[in-house]
């Protein structure tokens, strides 16, 4: 509906790096996309949960890859550190 009325869109984004990359790929399809809200920088592990080449965020921008996948690789050992007790990664 926003596009129909020439209104720019700024989606809400409060997820980690995997969700952010998935959101970025979705946003790339919106003709009225303006900016993706993001405020997870204070999390010390945000940049260690994934491997990205080039680095995920550079000068405030995320560049999407044109290769298969979402452009990052989960570092499973790092993700396992933050699981809730009694849970498993991808169980």
Secondary structure, DSSP 8 states (H G I E B T S, - for coil): -TGGGT--B-------HHHHHHHHHHHTT-TTB-------TT-TTTTTSEE-SS-S-BTTB----SSSSSS-EE-HHHHHTT--TT--TT-
